[in-house]
Amino acid sequence: MKQLLENKVAVVTGSGQGIGEAIARKLAEFGAAVIVTDINTEKGQAVADDLTSQGHRAAFHKFNVADFDNIKKEVAAMRDIFGRIDIWVNNAGITGVSRVEDITIEEWDKMQTLDIKSVFFCTQAVFEIMKQQNYGKLVHISSMAGERGGRSSSCAYSSAKAAVLNMSKCFALSGGEYNITSNSVCPGRTLTAMAQGLSWLTDPKDDPKKTIPLGRFGQPEDIANAVLFLASDLSSYITGDVIDVNGGLYMK
Ligand SMILES: NC(=O)c1ccc[n+]([C@@H]2O[C@H](COP(=O)([O-])OP(=O)(O)OC[C@H]3O[C@@H](n4cnc5c(N)ncnc54)[C@H](O)[C@@H]3O)[C@@H](O)[C@H]2O)c1
């Protein structure tokens, strides 16, 4: 039986651990050749090596999403690894915990640089490649905080994640005529290293059994399952949209 992502090539930014790693593994499981990228060489290489050892087509490419002078060159180099890029997942990101009263200009600028400026310029670079292919699936990992505002994560983070949702629609509007879709996934409280610094993980009033309708925190694989759908042709008539993966914690 043909696999869902057979003959497709995917790039996942920040896929050395956490949600990105789960996405890379999921896309490989469903037949894509996967380029694992991260600033952390050791972790990214380990994920790619593990996928290769399981018989998948995979490679590691060190890539800092905020290396603005080199993004176009790096994305072209990634395209050359397997000859095309069908799926691009903007996953890399950082968070912050400052209260609105405490956010500094430095923190604000850092978050905007990593969580939206980099996402836009990476997408712009791969968009050119996808236009030439007349095919592309763009998936952006935003956040529940980008929809409803940040509480345990900072406003500098949630504002950048809100901008990702708008940016996604811009690429959806411009990409339709080239058979390029652009969609976002908004994770809720998901158990990764990033979650370690956030108050909801330990605060008794955030007990998931009492606060989240589905009664648990999210796992990285929960997010990866939604990305798989948006990265595949099962979603070929869906663009500019958002999938919430938050156990029902926030319903629009
Ligand atoms: N964990 C959550 O609860 C949660 C909730 C909502 C949204 N998200 C989003 O999901 C995405 C993944 O988060 P996570 O929880 O897996 O985080 P994580 O910190 O566990 O992993 C992030 C990965 O991104 C990499 N990275 C960081 N800066 C980078 C850069 N400049 N260039 C390339 N790679 C870089 C890190 O090395 C790491 O491997 C992020 O965009 C995050 O904002 C997470």
The ligand as an SDF file (V2000), in Angstrom:
LIG
                    3D

 44 48  0  0  0  0  0  0  0  0999 V2000
    5.8060   22.8530   24.7810 N   0  0  0  0  0  0  0  0  0  0  0  0
    4.6840   23.5730   24.7640 C   0  0  0  0  0  0  0  0  0  0  0  0
    3.8730   23.5490   25.7230 O   0  0  0  0  0  0  0  0  0  0  0  0
    4.3620   24.4300   23.5700 C   0  0  0  0  0  0  0  0  0  0  0  0
    3.1000   25.0520   23.5380 C   0  0  0  0  0  0  0  0  0  0  0  0
    2.7680   25.8410   22.4470 C   0  0  0  0  0  0  0  0  0  0  0  0
    3.6740   26.0040   21.4030 C   0  0  0  0  0  0  0  0  0  0  0  0
    4.8940   25.3920   21.4520 N   0  0  0  0  0  0  0  0  0  0  0  0
    5.8060   25.6220   20.3300 C   0  0  0  0  0  0  0  0  0  0  0  0
    6.2530   24.4040   19.8040 O   0  0  0  0  0  0  0  0  0  0  0  0
    7.5530   24.5720   19.2140 C   0  0  0  0  0  0  0  0  0  0  0  0
    8.4930   23.5170   19.7730 C   0  0  0  0  0  0  0  0  0  0  0  0
    8.5540   23.6790   21.1730 O   0  0  0  0  0  0  0  0  0  0  0  0
    9.1160   22.5510   22.1790 P   0  0  0  0  0  0  0  0  0  0  0  0
    8.2390   22.5690   23.3510 O   0  0  0  0  0  0  0  0  0  0  0  0
    9.3750   21.2850   21.4640 O   0  0  0  0  0  0  0  0  0  0  0  0
   10.5050   23.2650   22.5790 O   0  0  0  0  0  0  0  0  0  0  0  0
   11.9440   22.6800   22.9300 P   0  0  0  0  0  0  0  0  0  0  0  0
   12.6340   23.8020   23.6140 O   0  0  0  0  0  0  0  0  0  0  0  0
   11.8320   21.3710   23.6010 O   0  0  0  0  0  0  0  0  0  0  0  0
   12.5980   22.4470   21.4840 O   0  0  0  0  0  0  0  0  0  0  0  0
   12.9110   23.5220   20.6550 C   0  0  0  0  0  0  0  0  0  0  0  0
   13.9740   23.0950   19.6620 C   0  0  0  0  0  0  0  0  0  0  0  0
   14.2550   24.2260   18.8340 O   0  0  0  0  0  0  0  0  0  0  0  0
   15.6620   24.3700   18.7240 C   0  0  0  0  0  0  0  0  0  0  0  0
   15.9970   25.7640   18.4680 N   0  0  0  0  0  0  0  0  0  0  0  0
   15.9630   26.8040   19.3380 C   0  0  0  0  0  0  0  0  0  0  0  0
   16.4050   27.9210   18.7300 N   0  0  0  0  0  0  0  0  0  0  0  0
   16.7150   27.5790   17.4670 C   0  0  0  0  0  0  0  0  0  0  0  0
   17.2290   28.3020   16.3500 C   0  0  0  0  0  0  0  0  0  0  0  0
   17.5370   29.6010   16.4450 N   0  0  0  0  0  0  0  0  0  0  0  0
   17.4160   27.6440   15.1760 N   0  0  0  0  0  0  0  0  0  0  0  0
   17.1230   26.3240   15.0870 C   0  0  0  0  0  0  0  0  0  0  0  0
   16.6670   25.5840   16.1090 N   0  0  0  0  0  0  0  0  0  0  0  0
   16.4600   26.2130   17.2770 C   0  0  0  0  0  0  0  0  0  0  0  0
   16.2050   23.8720   20.0490 C   0  0  0  0  0  0  0  0  0  0  0  0
   17.5840   23.5100   19.9440 O   0  0  0  0  0  0  0  0  0  0  0  0
   15.2890   22.6840   20.3260 C   0  0  0  0  0  0  0  0  0  0  0  0
   15.7700   21.4950   19.7280 O   0  0  0  0  0  0  0  0  0  0  0  0
    7.9710   26.0020   19.5410 C   0  0  0  0  0  0  0  0  0  0  0  0
    7.7130   26.8420   18.4290 O   0  0  0  0  0  0  0  0  0  0  0  0
    7.0610   26.3740   20.6970 C   0  0  0  0  0  0  0  0  0  0  0  0
    6.8470   27.7580   20.8100 O   0  0  0  0  0  0  0  0  0  0  0  0
    5.2580   24.6240   22.5170 C   0  0  0  0  0  0  0  0  0  0  0  0
  1  2  1  0
  2  3  2  0
  2  4  1  0
  4  5  1  0
  4 44  2  0
  5  6  2  0
  6  7  1  0
  7  8  2  0
  8  9  1  0
  8 44  1  0
  9 10  1  0
  9 42  1  0
 10 11  1  0
 11 12  1  0
 11 40  1  0
 12 13  1  0
 13 14  1  0
 14 15  2  0
 14 16  1  0
 14 17  1  0
 17 18  1  0
 18 19  2  0
 18 20  1  0
 18 21  1  0
 21 22  1  0
 22 23  1  0
 23 24  1  0
 23 38  1  0
 24 25  1  0
 25 26  1  0
 25 36  1  0
 26 27  1  0
 26 35  1  0
 27 28  2  0
 28 29  1  0
 29 30  1  0
 29 35  2  0
 30 31  1  0
 30 32  2  0
 32 33  1  0
 33 34  2  0
 34 35  1  0
 36 37  1  0
 36 38  1  0
 38 39  1  0
 40 41  1  0
 40 42  1  0
 42 43  1  0
M  CHG  2   8   1  16  -1
M  END
$$$$
